[in-house]
Every structure is written in C-alpha cells, then in structure tokens.
C-alpha cells in the first residue's frame, strides 16, 4: 500500500475513533446547550463551524445538546449533506424546531428600510421565537452548565 493511502487510512481510523466515544471517561461531562441555526444534515460552509464544535467538545469534557432547525428537505437555499451527520457523536442529543421557508426576498430598498427602522425579517423572527421557546424548555429539563449560540450575524 503506498504511503499516501496508508496515511489516509490512518487519518480515517483516527477520525472514526474520535466520533465513536467521548475521550473523557469516569468524569461527569458538563452540558452545553448548543444553539446553531446551521447544523447537519444541512450542508455548505456555514455548517462546518457548528459541526466541528459539536464533534470535538466531548474530547474536552463537554456534552453538547444541540438546538437547530429541522432538516433542510426542500428548502430553497439550503443544500443537504446527510454524510455530515456521521461526524456527530452518537451521544449528542439533537432538538429541531420548524421554521417557515423564506418566501419573499426583499429588494435593496426594503432591506434598507427594515434596517433603518430596526425591523427583523419574518424569517429571523420565526427562528428567534422558536429557538427561545425550545431553548427555555430544554434548559429547564437538562440544566446545562453553559449556553453557546452560533449563527449568522444577529438581527438588530
């Protein structure tokens, strides 16, 4: 087997070991309520940050409890990559909330007016309302040690 193939096989094996089990044993893991709009099976560049945090946090002694949107089936602008779910550790609990698909793309004038008036998009408002409701419920049940939020820039 060429050295390049052996290196690839070794890297895949190490990745599988990391995903298979938490690295911290015998110690109670701290819980993190991890709120991320972009999360697998959604694909694309915006998902990578959330995915890698959730993948590697257990190695540092933290158990993520993910709150995200429902799977992107049929969403206009969201690619789907089911293979990314293979990187999420088995012990990670994922809670999904449904949000309406954006049906209206505002033009420059409308965006400027919304920004000037401090108005949120219907889409951002729906995500925020549902995330707060679900996050409050999950936090009450799970009692996380930390709440971490990552997403596109926050609406004003």
PyMOL commands that set and color helices and strands:
alter all, ss='L'
color gray80, all
select helices_A, chain A and resi 3-20+45-60+82-87+108-117+122-142
alter helices_A, ss='H'
color red, helices_A
select strands_A, chain A and resi 30-36+62-69+93-97+146-150
alter strands_A, ss='S'
color yellow, strands_A
deselect
rebuild
show_as cartoon
